[in-house]
Amino acid sequence: MKVNFSKILHQPTTPLIVRITKHNWYSFAPLLASLRDLKDLAKKFEIKIVKTRDTLYQAIKEATNREEENKKSLVLYSFCTTDKEKVGEEIKELGEKFGKNIFLICGGPHPSGDPKDAINMGFNVIIRGEGEESLKTFLSKILGLKNWDNFPSPQIIPENFDEKKENSSGDLDGYLPYSRWDNLYPPIEISRGCPFGCYFCQTTYLSGRRMRHRSLKSIDACIEAYKEIFRDRGQVDIRFISPNALAYGGDGVSPNLEDVENLLRLCTLKNEMRVFFGTFPSEVRPEFVTRKAARLIAEYTSNRKVHVGGQSGSEEILKKVHRGHNVNRIREAVDNLLEAGLIPVVDFIFGFPMETDRDQIKTLKLIEEILDQGGEIRVHYFTPLSGTPLYKTKPATINKEVYKIIGRFIKEGKVRGKIHKWNDREKQNRK
């Protein structure tokens, strides 16, 4: 009897194609690190990172030409509401080109907030909320099936998302924020969750109201890893991901500046390294910017600018969107940062659905006030995000005079923003 040694030596793997874009790679780094940490599970997959449609199509074609009986590919997406149209077009093309040879999985902000929309787009499995554990559980289950057609699809995981989100005890120390295997090194995530529940922001509705923080020991280990990985650069820049950087170590309602200082002091003990704190992607809430907080940032960090989420200059709008601070808190934050020698960069949103011309003018006046003091401004057009109380609402029309003035400020370099896209967005939202 002849033994087919090639079949014994060749352990078939399942293609897991990960669609990376400039907007989702922060999310995929911890997901892939968590998956690869389970070596017995990870070795059963052939993980391929693709960054363009062409490489995506090529990866799927290669998988369908394999010798194994199961020629299907798992294709993994993560996307936000603003990218759903592009993703939808791509999924439609994949269906037309590859049909049943693909099994589509998605997660991220938009599918988590509106899983039914993701199902309508053509996805087989929607993973809601934090995916480190849910993705591994799903992949383990599907490997046990001889025929993927037997998997009940479409399926939303987990079924008890709302309950699990609010009672989450997920320890950030248990997940690396980067994936050395996949060459993904985003800013270090130090906090998740937010107690405020602003009606336009997804953070609370995806990660719960309880804030969880990465320990100093874990942050220290991440920094050392980044220093080793990027030592050839001569200098390493360390940045953080947090809904509110100044909430580190606390309950998220009020600052714990002792823990913030311990974090910043830890960073300054490192040689050949620059630390950026309170800048994108970890801006700060205005009421957390006390004089002491501003001095800590000025003393310990390399950034001379701090990003503050002001959102509106109208007291009425701040109350209606459940923001949790008033206009004076924005002014105080600006004053405290300027006093510490820092430049405040304040974000404002125009077009909240309940916003009137009067509200927009109040915001414009506050913008002018901050500019006169030496601060900087970033303006945004309101986008209804899935899973939030303001999802499915229509943005308010921007007052013509306000629009002109903001446009002039942008041309003069006083304000940053993409106001040229606002008109197209308004027309689309009226459909």
C-alpha positions as CSV (number, residue, x, y, z in Angstrom):
1,M,0.0,0.0,0.0
2,K,1.3,3.4,-0.9
3,V,1.1,6.2,1.6
4,N,0.4,9.7,0.3
5,F,3.0,11.6,2.4
6,S,2.2,14.9,0.8
7,K,-1.3,14.9,2.3
8,I,0.2,14.1,5.7
9,L,2.7,16.9,5.6
10,H,0.4,19.4,4.1
11,Q,-2.0,20.8,6.7
12,P,-4.7,22.7,4.8
13,T,-5.3,26.2,6.1
14,T,-8.3,28.5,5.7
15,P,-7.6,31.8,4.0
16,L,-8.5,34.7,6.3
17,I,-8.3,37.9,4.2
18,V,-8.2,41.1,6.2
19,R,-9.2,44.3,4.3
20,I,-7.1,47.1,5.7
21,T,-7.8,50.8,5.0
22,K,-6.4,54.0,6.3
23,H,-9.5,54.3,8.5
24,N,-9.6,50.8,10.1
25,W,-6.0,49.7,10.7
26,Y,-6.0,51.0,14.3
27,S,-8.8,48.5,15.0
28,F,-7.3,45.5,13.3
29,A,-4.0,45.7,15.2
30,P,-5.3,44.4,18.5
31,L,-7.7,42.0,16.8
32,L,-5.0,40.3,14.8
33,A,-2.6,40.3,17.8
34,S,-5.3,38.7,19.9
35,L,-5.9,36.0,17.2
36,R,-2.2,35.3,16.6
37,D,-1.6,35.0,20.4
38,L,-3.7,31.8,20.2
39,K,-1.1,29.9,18.1
40,D,-3.2,26.7,17.8
41,L,-6.0,28.7,16.3
42,A,-3.9,31.1,14.2
43,K,-1.9,28.4,12.5
44,K,-5.1,27.0,11.0
45,F,-5.6,30.2,9.0
46,E,-3.6,31.7,6.2
47,I,-3.9,35.4,7.2
48,K,-3.5,37.8,4.4
49,I,-3.4,41.6,4.7
50,V,-4.8,43.4,1.7
51,K,-4.8,47.2,1.3
52,T,-6.3,47.7,-2.2
53,R,-9.2,46.2,-4.2
54,D,-6.8,44.7,-6.7
55,T,-4.9,42.8,-4.0
56,L,-8.2,41.8,-2.4
57,Y,-9.4,40.3,-5.7
58,Q,-6.0,38.6,-6.3
59,A,-6.0,37.0,-2.8
60,I,-9.5,35.6,-3.3
61,K,-8.6,34.3,-6.8
62,E,-5.6,32.5,-5.4
63,A,-7.7,30.9,-2.7
64,T,-10.3,29.6,-5.2
65,N,-7.5,28.0,-7.2
66,R,-6.2,25.9,-4.3
67,E,-6.2,22.1,-4.3
68,E,-8.3,21.7,-1.1
69,E,-11.9,20.9,-1.4
70,N,-13.0,24.0,0.6
71,K,-12.1,26.8,-1.7
72,K,-13.9,29.5,0.3
73,S,-12.2,32.5,1.8
74,L,-13.1,34.3,4.9
75,V,-13.0,38.1,4.2
76,L,-12.9,40.4,7.2
77,Y,-14.0,44.0,7.2
78,S,-14.2,46.8,9.8
79,F,-15.7,50.2,8.9
80,C,-17.3,53.3,10.2
81,T,-20.5,55.0,9.0
82,T,-18.7,57.5,6.8
83,D,-17.1,54.6,4.9
84,K,-20.2,52.4,4.5
85,E,-21.0,53.5,0.9
86,K,-17.5,52.6,-0.3
87,V,-17.6,49.3,1.5
88,G,-21.1,48.6,0.1
89,E,-19.8,49.1,-3.4
90,E,-16.9,46.7,-2.8
91,I,-19.1,44.0,-1.3
92,K,-21.4,44.2,-4.2
93,E,-18.5,43.7,-6.6
94,L,-17.2,40.8,-4.6
95,G,-20.6,39.1,-4.7
96,E,-20.7,39.5,-8.5
97,K,-17.2,38.2,-9.0
98,F,-16.9,35.4,-6.5
99,G,-20.4,34.5,-5.3
100,K,-20.3,31.6,-2.8
101,N,-16.5,31.4,-2.8
102,I,-16.4,34.1,-0.1
103,F,-17.7,34.3,3.4
104,L,-18.0,37.9,4.6
105,I,-17.4,39.0,8.2
106,C,-17.6,42.5,9.5
107,G,-17.2,44.5,12.7
108,G,-16.4,48.1,13.7
109,P,-18.5,51.1,14.5
110,H,-21.1,51.0,11.8
111,P,-21.9,47.3,11.8
112,S,-22.0,47.4,15.6
113,G,-24.4,50.2,15.6
114,D,-26.6,49.0,12.8
115,P,-26.1,45.3,12.2
116,K,-29.2,45.0,10.0
117,D,-27.7,47.5,7.6
118,A,-24.6,45.3,7.4
119,I,-26.8,42.2,6.7
120,N,-28.5,44.1,3.9
121,M,-25.0,44.9,2.5
122,G,-24.4,41.2,2.1
123,F,-22.3,40.2,5.2
124,N,-22.7,36.7,6.6
125,V,-21.5,37.5,10.1
126,I,-21.6,40.8,12.1
127,I,-19.5,41.0,15.2
128,R,-20.7,43.8,17.4
129,G,-18.6,45.8,19.8
130,E,-15.2,44.8,21.1
131,G,-14.1,41.9,18.8
132,E,-11.0,40.4,20.4
133,E,-12.9,37.6,22.1
134,S,-15.9,37.4,19.8
135,L,-13.8,37.0,16.6
136,K,-11.8,34.1,18.1
137,T,-15.0,32.4,19.3
138,F,-16.6,32.6,15.9
139,L,-13.4,31.4,14.0
140,S,-13.2,28.4,16.3
141,K,-16.8,27.5,15.6
142,I,-16.6,27.8,11.8
143,L,-13.4,25.6,11.7
144,G,-15.5,22.8,13.1
145,L,-17.8,22.8,10.1
146,K,-17.1,20.6,7.1
147,N,-19.4,22.8,5.0
148,W,-19.7,26.5,5.7
149,D,-23.1,26.5,4.0
150,N,-24.3,24.8,7.2
151,F,-23.4,27.9,9.3
152,P,-26.6,29.8,10.1
153,S,-26.1,33.0,8.1
154,P,-26.6,35.9,8.5
155,Q,-25.7,35.9,12.2
156,I,-25.1,38.7,14.7
157,I,-22.5,38.1,17.4
158,P,-22.9,38.4,20.4
159,E,-26.7,38.2,20.6
160,N,-26.7,39.9,24.0
161,F,-24.6,42.8,22.9
162,D,-26.2,45.5,25.0
163,E,-26.0,43.5,28.2
164,K,-22.4,42.4,27.5
165,K,-21.3,46.0,26.6
166,E,-22.5,47.5,29.9
167,N,-21.1,44.7,32.0
168,S,-17.8,44.3,30.1
169,S,-14.9,43.5,32.3
170,G,-12.5,43.3,29.3
171,D,-9.0,43.9,30.6
172,L,-7.0,46.0,28.2
173,D,-3.8,44.5,29.5
174,G,-4.9,41.2,28.0
175,Y,-4.7,42.5,24.5
176,L,-1.6,43.9,22.8
177,P,-2.5,47.2,21.0
178,Y,-0.2,46.4,18.1
179,S,0.6,43.3,15.9
180,R,4.2,42.7,15.2
181,W,3.3,39.8,12.9
182,D,1.3,42.1,10.6
183,N,3.5,45.2,10.9
184,L,0.7,47.2,12.5
185,Y,1.8,49.7,15.1
186,P,-0.9,52.2,15.9
187,P,-0.9,54.6,18.9
188,I,-1.1,52.8,22.2
189,E,-4.7,52.3,23.4
190,I,-4.9,53.3,27.1
191,S,-8.6,53.6,27.7
192,R,-12.0,52.4,26.5
193,G,-15.6,53.4,27.4
194,C,-17.1,56.8,28.3
195,P,-19.7,57.6,31.0
196,F,-21.2,60.7,29.2
197,G,-23.2,59.2,26.3
198,C,-23.2,62.2,24.0
199,Y,-26.0,61.7,21.5
200,F,-23.7,62.1,18.5
201,C,-20.8,60.0,19.6
202,Q,-20.5,56.2,19.4
203,T,-18.0,55.5,22.2
204,T,-20.5,54.9,25.0
205,Y,-22.9,52.9,22.8
206,L,-20.1,50.6,21.6
207,S,-17.9,50.2,24.6
208,G,-20.2,51.0,27.6
209,R,-20.2,53.7,30.2
210,R,-17.6,52.3,32.4
211,M,-14.0,53.4,31.6
212,R,-11.3,50.8,31.6
213,H,-7.6,51.6,31.4
214,R,-4.4,49.9,30.5
215,S,-2.1,49.6,33.4
216,L,1.2,51.5,33.7
217,K,3.1,48.2,33.6
218,S,1.4,47.2,30.3
219,I,2.0,50.7,28.8
220,D,5.6,50.5,29.8
221,A,6.0,47.1,28.0
222,C,4.3,48.6,24.9
223,I,6.7,51.6,24.9
224,E,9.7,49.3,25.3
225,A,8.5,47.2,22.4
226,Y,8.0,50.3,20.2
227,K,11.5,51.5,21.0
228,E,12.9,48.2,20.0
229,I,10.9,48.0,16.8
230,F,11.7,51.6,15.7
231,R,15.2,51.9,17.2
232,D,16.7,52.4,13.7
233,R,14.8,55.7,13.4
234,G,16.9,57.2,16.2
235,Q,13.8,58.7,17.8
236,V,10.4,57.2,18.6
237,D,7.1,59.1,18.8
238,I,4.6,57.7,21.3
239,R,1.0,58.6,20.9
240,F,-2.2,57.2,22.6
241,I,-5.7,56.2,21.8
242,S,-8.4,57.3,24.3
243,P,-11.9,58.9,24.3
244,N,-10.4,61.5,26.7
245,A,-6.7,61.3,27.5
246,L,-7.1,63.3,30.7
247,A,-9.6,60.7,32.0
248,Y,-6.8,58.1,32.3
249,G,-6.9,56.2,35.5
250,G,-10.2,57.6,36.7
251,D,-14.0,57.0,36.4
252,G,-14.2,59.3,33.3
253,V,-16.5,61.7,35.1
254,S,-13.7,63.7,36.8
255,P,-9.9,63.7,36.3
256,N,-7.4,61.6,38.2
257,L,-4.4,63.7,37.7
258,E,-2.2,61.6,39.9
259,D,-2.5,58.7,37.5
260,V,-2.1,61.0,34.5
261,E,1.1,62.4,36.0
262,N,2.4,58.9,36.7
263,L,1.8,58.0,33.1
264,L,3.5,61.1,31.7
265,R,6.4,60.7,34.2
266,L,6.9,57.1,33.0
267,C,7.1,58.3,29.5
268,T,9.7,61.0,30.2
269,L,12.0,58.4,31.8
270,K,12.5,56.9,28.4
271,N,15.4,58.1,26.3
272,E,15.3,59.1,22.6
273,M,11.5,59.3,22.7
274,R,8.9,62.0,22.1
275,V,5.5,61.8,23.8
276,F,2.3,63.3,22.5
277,F,-0.7,63.4,24.8
278,G,-4.1,65.1,24.4
279,T,-3.6,65.2,20.6
280,F,-5.4,63.1,17.9
281,P,-6.5,60.3,18.4
282,S,-6.9,61.2,22.1
283,E,-8.4,64.6,22.4
284,V,-9.6,65.9,25.8
285,R,-12.9,67.1,27.2
286,P,-12.8,70.8,28.1
287,E,-13.9,70.4,31.8
288,F,-10.9,68.1,32.3
289,V,-8.4,70.9,31.2
290,T,-7.8,72.4,34.6
291,R,-4.7,74.6,35.3
292,K,-2.9,71.7,36.8
293,A,-3.8,69.4,33.9
294,A,-2.5,72.0,31.4
295,R,0.7,72.4,33.3
296,L,1.3,68.6,33.3
297,I,0.9,68.4,29.6
298,A,3.3,71.4,29.1
299,E,5.9,69.9,31.5
300,Y,6.0,66.3,30.3
301,T,5.0,66.1,26.7
302,S,6.5,67.1,23.3
303,N,3.3,68.5,21.9
304,R,2.7,72.2,22.0
305,K,-1.0,71.8,20.9
306,V,-3.9,70.1,22.7
307,H,-7.1,69.1,20.9
308,V,-10.2,69.9,22.8
309,G,-13.7,68.7,22.0
310,G,-15.8,71.9,22.3
311,Q,-18.5,70.8,19.8
312,S,-20.8,73.8,20.0
313,G,-20.9,77.4,21.2
314,S,-24.6,77.2,22.1
315,E,-25.7,76.2,25.6
316,E,-28.9,74.9,24.2
317,I,-27.2,72.6,21.8
318,L,-24.7,71.3,24.4
319,K,-27.7,70.4,26.6
320,K,-29.7,68.8,23.8
321,V,-26.9,66.6,22.6
322,H,-26.2,65.5,26.2
323,R,-22.6,66.8,26.1
324,G,-22.1,67.2,29.8
325,H,-20.3,70.6,29.9
326,N,-21.3,74.2,29.2
327,V,-19.7,76.9,27.0
328,N,-17.8,78.5,29.9
329,R,-15.9,75.2,30.3
330,I,-14.7,75.6,26.8
331,R,-13.5,79.1,27.5
332,E,-11.8,78.0,30.7
333,A,-10.0,75.2,28.9
334,V,-8.7,77.6,26.3
335,D,-7.5,80.0,29.0
336,N,-5.7,77.3,30.9
337,L,-3.9,75.9,27.9
338,L,-2.8,79.4,26.7
339,E,-1.6,80.2,30.2
340,A,0.5,77.1,30.2
341,G,2.1,78.0,26.9
342,L,0.1,75.6,24.9
343,I,-2.1,76.2,21.8
344,P,-5.7,74.9,22.1
345,V,-7.1,73.3,19.0
346,V,-10.9,73.3,19.5
347,D,-13.3,71.1,17.5
348,F,-16.7,72.4,16.6
349,I,-19.6,70.6,14.8
350,F,-22.1,72.4,12.6
351,G,-25.4,70.9,11.5
352,F,-26.8,69.2,14.6
353,P,-30.4,68.3,13.6
354,M,-31.9,70.5,16.3
355,E,-29.6,73.4,15.5
356,T,-31.0,76.8,14.5
357,D,-29.4,79.8,12.7
358,R,-29.1,81.4,16.2
359,D,-27.2,78.4,17.5
360,Q,-24.8,78.4,14.6
361,I,-24.1,82.1,15.0
362,K,-23.3,81.5,18.7
363,T,-20.8,78.8,17.7
364,L,-19.3,81.2,15.1
365,K,-18.9,83.9,17.7
366,L,-17.1,81.5,20.1
367,I,-14.8,80.5,17.2
368,E,-13.9,84.1,16.5
369,E,-13.2,84.6,20.2
370,I,-10.9,81.7,20.4
371,L,-9.1,82.7,17.2
372,D,-8.5,86.2,18.6
373,Q,-6.9,84.7,21.7
374,G,-4.4,82.7,19.6
375,G,-6.2,79.3,19.6
376,E,-6.9,77.2,16.5
377,I,-10.2,75.6,15.3
378,R,-11.3,72.5,13.4
379,V,-14.8,72.5,12.0
380,H,-16.9,69.4,11.1
381,Y,-20.2,68.8,9.5
382,F,-22.5,66.7,11.6
383,T,-22.7,63.0,10.6
384,P,-25.4,60.8,12.1
385,L,-23.5,57.7,13.4
386,S,-25.1,54.3,13.8
387,G,-26.1,53.2,17.2
388,T,-26.3,56.8,18.6
389,P,-29.6,58.6,19.6
390,L,-29.1,61.0,16.7
391,Y,-28.7,58.2,14.1
392,K,-31.4,58.4,11.4
393,T,-31.8,62.2,11.9
394,K,-31.1,64.8,9.2
395,P,-28.4,67.4,9.7
396,A,-29.5,71.0,9.8
397,T,-28.8,73.2,6.9
398,I,-25.8,75.5,7.4
399,N,-26.7,79.2,7.4
400,K,-25.4,80.8,4.2
401,E,-23.6,83.6,6.0
402,V,-22.1,81.3,8.5
403,Y,-21.0,79.0,5.6
404,K,-19.3,82.0,3.9
405,I,-17.5,83.2,7.0
406,I,-16.2,79.7,7.9
407,G,-15.1,79.2,4.3
408,R,-13.1,82.5,4.4
409,F,-11.5,81.4,7.7
410,I,-10.4,78.2,6.1
411,K,-8.9,80.0,3.0
412,E,-7.1,82.4,5.4
413,G,-5.6,79.4,7.3
414,K,-7.3,80.3,10.5
415,V,-9.6,77.2,10.6
416,R,-9.2,73.7,9.4
417,G,-12.0,71.6,7.9
418,K,-13.4,70.3,4.6
419,I,-16.3,72.7,4.1
420,H,-16.2,72.2,0.4
421,K,-17.8,68.8,1.0
422,W,-20.6,70.1,3.1
423,N,-22.9,71.1,0.2
424,D,-22.7,67.6,-1.3
425,R,-23.4,66.1,2.1
426,E,-26.4,68.3,2.7
427,K,-27.9,67.3,-0.7
428,Q,-27.4,63.7,0.1
429,N,-28.9,63.9,3.5
430,R,-32.1,65.5,2.1
431,K,-32.8,62.6,-0.1
